[in-house]
Amino acid sequence: KEDFEVLEQRRFCEEWLPGFQGLLRQLEPDMKSGKLMLLRVGRHSGAEAVTVADFRWISIKGRGRPPRNYWAAHPTTLWLAGQRMTDRSGLLPFGWLLVERADAPEIPALREWCDRQPKPDLTAVQARLTEARVNAAAEAERAAQAQVQRRAAEATAVEAAARKAAEDQLLTPNLREVRALADALRARVEVLRGGRDKANTEWHTKARNLAKRALAEGWPQSERAELAEMLAQELPKAVQIDWKDERKKLQIALLNA
């Protein structure tokens, strides 16, 4: 009874409630005689369905700041189901059962009421369920393939890193510096995502200093040539420079000589 009052006050289940209350009035004699019993079941049946009238004391856990936590004789929450949460009148409560003897004759009033209730299109529901299962299976397959690809990419990256580390061990100290600067410039390009550092900032300065050292220390021609090629390829991508002018300042011609 309390549930129905709350539903009426809040204007929920307006399409369903009057007919259901009318059915209960017709069934009231049989329920009083013990032939029928109205039962509420399920997780969302509500606190009143699992407590005893005149003895119930329900914990109300409020939300907000500060939260309102207190005890009351009736709950403040309703659990309703519907196709759309915005359709207040079309919502229905969970878990009402009418219990009777298994060998009891059919109740005409109950049959008439059931026949008047909207029937879902089970064919459409089954089609949606089938489609959902197919989509879920396809998504699971895509996820599995993606995981395989990620693991393969990770294995390839580990292998490439190990190979690079092994190759670096065979390099001269000068070439290690060249490769390290190349890696740093590429990493900077990834970070900038289409942008470039201004001239005379950190990595531009490091590139110029390395070029000066290569000439001052008399690096072998093969090492100077690799440095020159690396600077030509990587430096303009990471730094805002006029390469025609910059190649003169870096003395690319001498590095290649």
Summary of the structure (lengths in Angstrom):
residues: 257
radius of gyration: 38.9
end to end distance: 99.0
largest distance: 111.7
contacts: 581
relative contact order: 0.07
helix: 60%
strand: 9%
